[in-house]
Each structure stands twice: as C-alpha cells, then as structure tokens.
Amino acid sequence: ANRAQCYVAGASRGQTINATVSSRNGKVTFVDTGETSYSKYLERSGDHTFCVRNYGGTTAYTLTVSIQ
C-alpha cells in the first residue's frame, strides 16, 4: 500500500504506449497522471518507464500495456 511500482517497456520512436490499470480497491493509478489510463507518443527509441501507485490498502491490480 502507498508504494509505487515501475515498469519498463522497450519501444521505437513514433510508436505509442497505451496502458490501463484496474484494481479491486479502485485506488491504483499511474504516478504521472493520477488516472487509470496512460498514453504516450514516443519521441525516441529505447526503454520507457512508467509507474503505478496504490493509494489504498493492499490490493491486487491488473496492468494492461499495448505498443502500437
């Protein structure tokens, strides 16, 4: 609870990373946006990091990531 967990995805310049997070307590969000969805157009190739934070008690969550 109340900790961030970061993930790394490799992608190429010009692609877009789209991600969503859902949790049983409804309190897990992306650190950058405070929302349950994240989208970023990539200006450079390589590894890209995004983090989620659980603002509630201990819970399971599902993270779905797509790169287009």
Long-range contacts (C-beta under 8 A, 24 or more apart in sequence): 1-54, 1-56, 1-57, 1-58, 1-59, 2-53, 2-54, 2-55, 3-53, 3-54, 4-31, 4-51, 4-52, 4-53, 5-51, 5-52, 5-53, 6-49, 6-50, 6-51, 7-49, 7-50, 7-51, 7-52, 7-63, 7-65, 8-47, 8-48, 8-49, 9-47, 9-48, 9-50, 9-65, 9-67, 10-46, 10-47, 10-48, 11-42, 11-45, 11-46, 11-48, 11-67, 12-42, 12-45, 13-42, 13-43, 13-44, 13-45, 14-41, 14-42, 15-41, 15-42, 15-67, 15-68, 16-40, 16-41, 16-42, 16-67, 16-68, 17-42, 17-48, 17-50, 17-65, 17-66, 17-67, 18-65, 18-66, 18-67, 18-68, 19-50, 19-63, 19-64, 19-65, 19-66, 20-63, 20-64, 21-52, 21-61, 21-62, 21-63, 21-64, 22-61, 22-62, 23-54, 23-56, 23-59, 23-60, 23-61, 23-62, 24-59, 24-60, 24-61, 25-54, 25-56, 25-57, 25-59, 26-56, 27-54, 27-55, 27-56, 27-59, 28-52, 28-53, 28-54, 28-55, 28-56, 28-59, 28-61, 29-53, 29-55
